[in-house]
Amino acid sequence: MSSYIRMSMSTRVQCVKVQREES
């Protein structure tokens, strides 16, 4: 379960980084 949370968190961070670069 914790591994799944870590994966979701990492993907979330990547999405935020992409959004920041776009704007």
Buried (B, 14 or more C-beta within 10 A) or exposed (E): EEEEEEEEEEEEEEEEEEEEEEE
